[in-house]
Amino acid sequence: MPQDLAIIREIYEHEFSTEEFELELDRALETKAPTIVIEPARLGEDTARWISCGNCLHKTAVLSGVGCLLCGAIWPEKGYLFLPPGFTSVVCAGVYAISWQFDPCCKYQVEYDLMKVPKLPLHSLTTSTPVVLVRKDDTRRKILQNILALAAGSFCFYKIYRWYL
């Protein structure tokens, strides 16, 4: 098995096998393996769902931040129109920062097209539907998310401050 590939095999040797699968996944995440193949269906589904949850928080923070700034720029006379997306952006970015940012899973994305993953030993896998995680650099997307959330929050704060002056 290549060093850039970690495979969590679905081999049930004892009653604590599921915990062992989770430990193997944790080890693979900590070693920052570029590609992780998860054979156990439940662990793979849970991991994919967790990554999707983080992606949803990120996208919601970014899109609502853009929405807040656009609403404020396009309709400056419509007082409260920008507040809900601004609040949503700040809250989603805050939840992401607190509960997701330091999780090792945030560096991975689920790869649904197995042909995009080079050197994947499909013949040696024991399942036909593995979950494949690919490590991605997310520095730029985190910076974008935080800048937009800060800009949206600052814009909302500024507008509210101007209303009560």
Residue pairs with C-beta under 8 A, 6 or more apart in sequence:
1 7
1 121
2 119
4 33
4 34
4 35
4 119
5 33
5 34
5 35
5 36
5 37
5 119
5 120
5 121
6 24
6 27
6 28
6 31
6 33
6 35
6 36
6 37
7 36
7 37
7 39
7 121
7 125
8 21
8 24
8 25
8 28
8 36
8 37
8 38
8 39
8 40
8 43
9 39
9 126
10 21
10 39
10 40
10 41
10 126
10 127
11 17
11 126
13 20
18 40
18 42
18 43
21 38
21 40
21 43
22 43
25 36
25 38
25 43
25 47
26 104
28 36
29 36
29 104
29 105
29 108
30 104
32 104
32 107
32 135
33 135
34 134
34 135
35 117
35 120
35 132
35 133
35 134
35 135
36 108
36 132
36 133
37 120
37 125
37 130
37 131
37 132
37 133
38 44
38 47
38 130
38 131
38 132
38 133
39 125
39 126
39 127
39 130
41 127
41 129
44 130
44 131
45 131
47 105
47 110
47 131
47 133
48 110
48 131
50 103
50 105
51 105
51 106
51 108
51 109
51 110
51 133
52 110
53 100
54 96
54 100
54 103
54 105
54 106
55 109
57 92
57 93
57 95
57 96
57 100
58 92
58 96
58 141
58 145
60 88
60 89
60 92
61 88
61 89
61 92
61 93
61 96
61 145
61 148
61 149
62 89
62 144
62 145
62 148
64 85
64 86
64 88
64 89
64 92
64 152
65 85
65 86
65 89
65 93
65 145
65 148
65 149
65 151
65 152
66 148
67 82
67 85
67 89
68 82
68 83
68 85
68 86
68 89
68 152
68 155
68 156
69 82
69 148
69 151
69 152
69 155
71 78
71 81
71 82
71 85
72 81
72 82
72 155
72 159
75 81
75 82
79 159
79 163
82 155
82 156
82 159
83 156
85 152
86 152
86 153
86 155
86 156
87 156
89 148
89 149
89 152
89 153
90 149
90 152
90 153
90 156
92 149
93 145
93 146
93 148
93 149
94 149
96 145
97 146
100 106
101 142
105 133
106 138
107 135
107 136
107 137
107 138
108 133
108 134
108 135
108 136
109 133
109 134
109 136
110 131
110 132
110 133
110 134
111 117
111 132
111 133
111 134
114 120
114 122
114 130
114 132
117 132
117 134
120 132
